[in-house]
Each structure stands twice: as C-alpha cells, then as structure tokens.
Amino acid sequence: MSKTRPLTCLELSQTLKDHIGYTLEVKPSQICHKEAGQGLFITGEADVGAVIAFYPGIIYSPAYYRNIPGYPRIDASNSYLITRYDGMVINAQPWGVGGETREVWDGFYQTEFRPIPSEEIEKRSDRFWRMLSKPLESNYRGNYEVIERRNPLAFGHFANHPPKGTSPNVMICPYDFSVTEEMRPYIPNLMFGSEENVTMKRFGTFWFRSGGSGDDNGDVAVLKTIVLVATRALSDEELFLNYRLSNQKRRPVWYTPVDEEEDRRRWS
C-alpha cells in the first residue's frame, strides 16, 4: 500500500479556499513606495467580520519584555511586532513565511524577509541604544510544539499600512484560543517563558484559566493571540491594516495617519 503524499503549501491553500471561499497570498505590494516590499492579498471572497489571518510568532508577556530580541529598542530592526491591549507582544519575525511541513517548532527558525533599511534604523536608534539592545538568550525556557507550518492563514504580519487615500479593510482582534490537543498544531504561536501572572497560570507550554465562567471541567488551556478580521466585504484584493503609529515619534515617510484624532487619543 502506497503512502499518501503530504499536501504542499499551495495545495493546502487551495483546499482551504475550496472549503471557506478564500485563502491568502504573499506577493509584491501594490503600494507605490520603494519600502512597501511584500504585501498580503486575499484570493477569493470573504464577508465582513470574517477572520482573515492569524498573526503568527512568539508571544511575550510583560514579564519577558527584556527577552524580546533588540531590547530595549525592540522596533529598531523589527517591524513585525504587535501588541495586544493587555500588554502581550507577538513577534512574527521568527515565523517568516512558515514552512513546508507540520513540525516541532522552537521559535528560533528565522527567515530574512523585508528588512528595515539601514537608514531607517539610524533614524530610530542611535549607537548607544543599539549596543544595549541584546536579547537575554540565557533566560530562554525552551518551549516547543508541533505546529502546522503550512498554515495558509498565518500571514497577518505581511499586511501593509494603507497608502494615502485608502482605507484599512482589516483590523486586529485579540483572541484567546482555548486549546485542545487536536487543534494545537493549527495555532501558529508559541508562548515565551513560564512566568505566571495574576489572571492566568501556566502548565507546560500553555496558559490555563482557572475557574472561568462556563468552565465545568476545571482548567482550560489558553493561548493569547491576535487575528485580523475583515471590516468590509473583501474580494481578490490587497489587505491593509491601520498601524496606528505613535504621534510622539518621528514617523516613516510612507506612513499617512488614517485618523489623526484616534491616534492622538491612543498615544496621549
């Protein structure tokens, strides 16, 4: 009896589209700017409110901020960081473009893609801070999980900020996955470290919520992630996410605020 050949990334992506009506593709952005690089595109159609993409990578709780590569100027050479309202930071840079198999992933694999130009780094960080920006590798608690690296939706970190005159068509939504053994490979995130916090406790590589409402069976494993959700009906187009950069720092030349008042309220 011959073995069944594993699906390739492309085949898995097409299978997903056949089931839900859309999939994602990473290709050169349509934004007319030299720093636009790669963009994220939906192939097919999705309704408003649909979950379009996962934001993959390593999740850092506030207790582990110093372990984020490049600390304390963590954004100087990494544009793939995103923060939840509760302070959890997700670093998508190690995820890169995913992989070709379901495999044990420890979060160290990293692909060189869409780097920040050196002149931009100079604008954000001087030599003194770069000398201090060393990750605390010795404190890493070696978490690893079997992850589906071919995940067709694990590309939220490639969504660009909308160019001038264009509105965002996706938004971030913090989402806490209640993890089961069967679904774990399909969540493209790892939790860094093993520190407990006031609302969650950790066991192995999961966070557990104790005695939550509606939980009749004790503790429930939780991964605190981010997904991108459609803000309108989408059809075969590039996806744009409002980066909402701080108005208290020098912004990149490509950045045009979507709503200055909203940014002012957020960063005041």
C-alpha positions in Angstrom: 0.0 0.0 0.0 1.5 3.4 -1.0 1.7 6.2 1.4 -0.4 9.3 1.0 1.8 12.2 -0.1 1.6 15.2 2.2 -0.1 18.3 0.7 2.2 21.1 -0.4 1.6 24.7 0.9 0.0 25.6 -2.4 -2.3 22.5 -2.4 -3.3 23.1 1.3 -4.1 26.8 0.4 -6.3 25.8 -2.5 -8.1 23.2 -0.3 -8.8 25.9 2.3 -10.2 28.2 -0.5 -12.4 25.4 -1.7 -13.8 25.0 1.8 -14.2 28.6 3.1 -14.1 30.6 -0.1 -10.8 32.4 0.3 -7.1 32.0 1.1 -4.1 34.3 1.3 -1.1 35.0 -0.8 2.1 37.0 -0.1 3.4 38.9 -3.1 4.8 42.3 -4.0 2.6 45.1 -2.7 0.7 47.4 -5.0 1.6 50.4 -2.9 3.7 52.8 -4.9 6.6 53.2 -2.5 10.1 51.6 -2.5 9.7 50.4 1.1 6.3 48.7 0.5 8.0 45.3 -0.1 5.7 42.3 0.2 2.0 42.7 0.7 -0.8 40.4 1.8 -3.6 39.6 -0.6 -6.9 37.7 -0.3 -7.7 35.3 -3.1 -11.4 34.7 -3.2 -14.2 36.4 -1.2 -14.9 36.9 2.5 -17.7 38.6 4.3 -17.4 41.5 6.8 -16.4 40.1 10.2 -14.6 37.0 8.8 -11.3 36.0 10.4 -8.9 36.6 7.5 -5.5 35.9 9.1 -3.6 34.8 12.1 -0.7 36.9 13.5 1.9 34.2 14.0 5.1 34.1 16.1 6.3 34.2 19.7 4.1 35.6 22.4 5.8 37.6 25.2 4.0 38.5 28.4 5.2 41.8 30.2 7.4 39.7 32.5 9.5 38.8 29.5 9.8 42.1 27.6 13.6 42.1 28.2 13.9 38.8 26.3 12.5 40.3 23.1 15.4 40.5 20.6 16.8 44.0 20.4 15.5 45.1 23.8 15.1 48.0 24.8 14.8 49.4 21.2 12.9 46.4 20.0 11.4 48.2 17.0 14.7 49.4 15.6 15.2 46.4 13.3 12.0 44.5 13.6 8.7 45.8 12.0 6.9 42.5 12.8 5.9 43.3 16.4 2.4 43.8 17.5 0.9 44.5 21.0 -2.5 43.4 22.5 -4.5 45.6 24.8 -3.4 43.5 27.7 0.3 44.1 27.0 1.1 40.8 25.3 3.6 41.3 22.5 3.7 39.0 19.4 6.9 38.8 17.4 6.3 37.4 14.0 9.8 37.7 12.6 10.9 34.2 13.6 7.8 32.7 11.8 8.9 34.2 8.4 6.8 32.7 5.6 6.1 29.5 7.5 7.3 26.1 6.2 6.5 23.0 4.2 5.6 20.6 6.9 3.9 20.0 10.3 6.9 20.0 12.6 8.3 20.6 16.0 9.0 24.4 16.1 11.0 26.0 18.9 10.6 29.6 17.7 14.3 30.0 16.7 13.9 29.5 12.9 14.0 32.8 11.2 13.8 33.9 7.6 15.4 37.1 6.2 12.5 39.0 4.7 11.5 42.6 4.1 14.3 44.0 6.4 14.1 47.6 7.6 16.6 49.7 5.6 19.7 50.7 7.5 19.0 54.4 7.1 15.6 53.8 8.8 17.4 52.1 11.7 19.6 55.1 12.1 16.6 57.3 12.4 15.1 55.2 15.2 18.0 54.2 17.3 21.5 55.7 18.0 24.7 53.7 18.5 24.4 53.8 22.3 21.0 52.1 22.4 22.0 49.5 19.8 24.9 48.5 22.0 22.4 47.9 24.8 20.0 46.0 22.6 20.9 42.4 23.3 18.4 39.7 23.9 18.6 37.7 27.1 19.1 34.4 25.4 20.4 32.7 28.5 17.0 33.1 30.1 15.1 31.3 27.3 12.9 28.5 28.5 13.0 26.1 25.6 9.4 25.8 24.6 8.4 23.9 21.5 5.3 22.5 20.0 4.2 20.6 16.9 3.0 23.3 14.7 1.4 23.2 11.2 4.0 25.5 9.4 2.0 25.3 6.2 -0.9 27.2 7.7 -2.4 29.2 4.8 -3.7 31.9 7.1 -0.6 32.6 9.2 0.5 35.7 7.3 -1.1 38.6 9.2 2.3 40.2 9.6 2.5 40.9 5.9 -0.5 43.3 5.8 0.7 46.8 5.0 -0.5 50.1 6.3 -2.9 51.7 3.8 -1.4 54.3 1.4 -2.8 57.8 1.4 -6.4 57.9 0.1 -7.0 54.2 1.0 -8.9 52.9 4.0 -7.9 49.8 6.0 -10.0 46.7 5.2 -8.9 44.5 8.1 -8.5 45.2 11.8 -6.8 43.5 14.7 -8.8 41.4 17.2 -7.3 39.9 20.3 -8.4 36.3 20.6 -7.8 33.8 23.4 -7.7 30.3 21.9 -9.0 27.6 24.3 -6.5 24.9 23.2 -7.2 21.2 22.7 -4.7 18.6 21.6 -6.4 18.3 18.2 -6.4 22.0 17.3 -3.0 22.9 18.8 -1.0 22.4 15.6 -3.2 25.0 13.8 -2.4 27.9 16.1 0.8 29.4 14.8 2.1 30.8 18.1 4.4 29.8 20.9 4.4 31.3 24.4 7.8 32.5 25.6 8.8 31.6 29.2 6.8 30.1 32.0 6.0 33.1 34.2 2.7 33.2 36.0 0.6 36.3 36.0 -2.4 37.5 38.0 -5.1 36.1 35.7 -3.5 33.1 34.1 -1.3 30.2 35.2 1.0 28.2 33.1 1.5 24.5 32.7 3.9 23.1 30.2 3.7 25.5 27.2 0.1 26.6 27.7 -1.6 29.2 29.8 -4.5 28.0 31.9 -7.5 29.9 33.0 -8.7 28.7 36.4 -12.4 28.5 37.3 -13.6 30.6 34.4 -17.3 31.2 33.8 -18.8 28.3 31.8 -15.9 26.0 32.6 -17.4 22.9 34.2 -14.3 20.8 33.8 -11.7 22.8 35.6 -8.8 24.5 33.9 -8.8 25.4 30.2 -5.6 25.8 28.2 -5.4 29.3 26.6 -3.1 30.9 24.0 -3.5 34.7 23.9 -3.2 35.7 20.3 -4.2 38.2 17.6 -6.2 37.6 14.4 -7.1 40.0 11.6 -10.8 40.5 10.9 -12.5 41.9 7.7 -14.0 45.4 8.2 -16.0 45.1 5.0 -16.7 42.5 2.3 -13.4 41.5 0.6 -12.8 40.2 -2.9 -9.4 39.5 -4.6 -7.5 42.5 -3.2 -4.6 43.6 -1.1 -5.2 43.7 2.7 -4.5 46.9 4.6 -4.2 47.3 8.4 -4.1 50.6 10.3 -0.7 50.5 12.1 -1.7 53.4 14.3 1.9 54.5 14.9 2.7 56.9 17.7 2.3 60.6 17.0 5.0 61.3 19.6 7.8 59.9 17.5 9.1 60.6 14.0 7.0 58.6 11.6 8.3 56.8 8.5 7.9 58.7 5.2 5.4 56.1 3.9 3.1 56.5 6.9 -0.1 58.5 6.4 -2.4 58.5 9.5 -5.9 57.0 8.9 -7.4 59.1 11.8 -5.2 61.7 13.5 -7.7 62.2 16.3 -7.8 58.5 17.0 -4.0 58.3 17.1 -3.9 61.3 19.4 -6.3 59.7 21.9 -4.4 56.4 21.8 -1.0 57.9 22.5 -2.0 60.7 24.8 
